[in-house]
Amino acid sequence: MTTHDVVRGDWRPELSRSVLLRHDRVRDVDLLVLPERVVVLRGAAGSIVALCDGERDVVAIVAELARRHPDAPVAAEVPVFLEQLRAEGWLR
């Protein structure tokens, strides 16, 4: 699947079954908790992943983030980021 397919909205991303999104209050960072490893999410990554509930398609996720952050290049960057997470196996 290409980024173009993702932008069309053919995919409703959600965390893979073995992945949990957690917030580390001590460090004030969002984490992806995976079997045998933890990934620290920087910047807005945690808020992007939090929208990946399997209900919203990528277009809806981009629209919500554009509403929250009108000056950010979410339409160009978010689909690519989500595709990278899927390539890692963290989203399905």
MIMINU-115342 format. One record per residue (C-alpha): residue number from 1; x, z, y. Coordinates in steps of 0.5 Angstrom, whole numbers. Last residue first. Layout:
{NUM {X Z Y}}
...
END
This chain:
{92 {-6 23 -5}}
{91 {-1 27 -1}}
{90 {5 31 -2}}
{89 {8 25 -7}}
{88 {14 24 -3}}
{87 {11 17 -2}}
{86 {5 20 1}}
{85 {8 24 6}}
{84 {12 18 8}}
{83 {5 14 9}}
{82 {2 20 13}}
{81 {8 20 18}}
{80 {7 12 18}}
{79 {0 13 20}}
{78 {1 18 25}}
{77 {6 15 29}}
{76 {3 8 32}}
{75 {-4 11 33}}
{74 {-1 18 35}}
{73 {3 16 41}}
{72 {2 22 45}}
{71 {-1 22 52}}
{70 {-8 24 50}}
{69 {-6 29 45}}
{68 {-13 33 43}}
{67 {-17 27 43}}
{66 {-11 22 40}}
{65 {-11 27 34}}
{64 {-18 27 33}}
{63 {-18 19 33}}
{62 {-12 19 29}}
{61 {-15 23 24}}
{60 {-21 19 24}}
{59 {-17 12 23}}
{58 {-14 16 17}}
{57 {-20 17 13}}
{56 {-23 24 14}}
{55 {-26 27 8}}
{54 {-20 28 3}}
{53 {-18 34 8}}
{52 {-12 31 11}}
{51 {-13 34 18}}
{50 {-9 40 16}}
{49 {-3 35 15}}
{48 {-3 33 22}}
{47 {-4 40 25}}
{46 {2 42 21}}
{45 {6 36 23}}
{44 {5 37 30}}
{43 {12 40 31}}
{42 {16 41 25}}
{41 {14 42 18}}
{40 {18 46 14}}
{39 {18 44 6}}
{38 {18 49 1}}
{37 {21 48 -6}}
{36 {20 50 -14}}
{35 {13 47 -14}}
{34 {11 46 -7}}
{33 {9 50 -1}}
{32 {8 45 5}}
{31 {10 50 11}}
{30 {7 51 18}}
{29 {12 55 23}}
{28 {11 61 27}}
{27 {18 64 24}}
{26 {15 71 22}}
{25 {7 68 21}}
{24 {9 63 16}}
{23 {3 58 16}}
{22 {1 55 9}}
{21 {-1 48 7}}
{20 {-1 48 -1}}
{19 {2 43 -5}}
{18 {1 42 -13}}
{17 {-6 39 -13}}
{16 {-4 33 -8}}
{15 {-6 35 -1}}
{14 {-11 30 2}}
{13 {-11 23 5}}
{12 {-18 19 6}}
{11 {-15 12 5}}
{10 {-18 5 6}}
{9 {-18 7 14}}
{8 {-15 0 16}}
{7 {-9 4 19}}
{6 {-7 6 12}}
{5 {-8 -2 10}}
{4 {-3 -3 15}}
{3 {2 2 13}}
{2 {3 -2 7}}
{1 {0 0 0}}
END
